[in-house]
Amino acid sequence: MPRIVFRSPLQEFAVEVPDGTTILEAAERCGAQVGHSCGGVCACSTCHVWVKKGLESLPEQDDLELDRLDQAFDVKAISRLACQAKVSGEDLDVWITEESLKAFMDENPDVRKALEAEGKWPPPKFA
Ligand code: FES
């Protein structure tokens, strides 16, 4: 099964998932902090991630994903919406964008408060 590694300034998690699993589903399985304000129906851009390894293995973006990514911040050639991109046979190295990490904290204020109490939120700037 493909191995997905999630990275952010706060954490690094890895999980193995079967083909056809979305990157967002993989994140939820391992506790990676990927925002998903619309619940994974391609109606926001809070699940925006950068796929730094394995990008070519993912199915092409459809028009809806491209339209949503137009609304995202700091979009790069390696940008994908985690709820739309399905794992397809290759390992992935996924970076959680600042936009997505902030959205996750907005969705999970208890997690943010705990990190603030530990002096870990907000994190250092993304490289
Ligand atoms: S969770 Fe909203 S577009 Fe992916």
Residues whose N, C-alpha, C, O or C-beta is under 5 A from the ligand:
A	BS01	FES	G35 H36 S37 C38 G39 G40 V41 C42 A43 C44 S45 T46 C47 L81 C83
